[in-house]
Amino acid sequence: MNAGCTRARTWDSWDTGFFIHLLTITAGLLIALALEAGVEAVHHRHQRQEAESNLRQELWDNARDLKKVMAAVPLERKAVSQLLQLAQDRAQGKVVAAPSLELGFNFATLHQAAWGTASATGVLNYMDYAQVQRFAEAYEMQRQFTSVQQETIKDYLDAHSHMTLDSLVFNVQGMTPQDAAATVVDLRHTLVQLVAMQEFGTVVGLD
């Protein structure tokens, strides 16, 4: 009888030790998983903060570049309007007694590298949805502005294709009425695009 009691106590001790050992292993695994999740959360937070900083800096740099371009648009519109009037007169066969005009434009280079990187690496998933939406809207407005700007460049270059080959200015007097008429179309398009640039630029600047 004493042997049976001893054997029962031995099994009880073994069971207790086994479960304590199992509990220790389980607790260790849970602690390891918790630590890993904590480290990952810290890493994600660091990635999010770095991405937010890069996005804000990129948007700020773009806004600064855009501000310089927008300051020149009114003068550019005025110059295009003057040139358009001269081209219209020349297209009607009139003798234009005005000096040749030089026309230049300022263009903004709006970068999207930080946005592209944040999108490609999935860091946007760690940000607040409303914040991501604000960033997305700002970059979309910049994309639309860039599109309008590219159309302006195209019309400007088309208008330049009618200038005399020995000069980098619009020599309206030397144009044939046919060339002047073609230039009128391009200059009208350029003027419309400049107005659109100014409107988009104002909205983008507000963002």
Buried (B, 14 or more C-beta within 10 A) or exposed (E): EEEEEEEEEEEEEEEEEEEEEEEEEEEEEEEEEEEEEEEEEEEBEEBBEEBBEBBEEBBEBBBEBBEEBBEEBEEBBEBBEEBBBBBBBBBEEEEBEBEBBEBEBEBBEBBBEBBEBBBEEEBBEBBEEEEBEEBEEBBEBBEBBBEBBEBBBBBBEBBBEBBBEEEEEBBBBBBEBEBBBBBBBBBBBBBBBBBBBBEBBEEBBEB
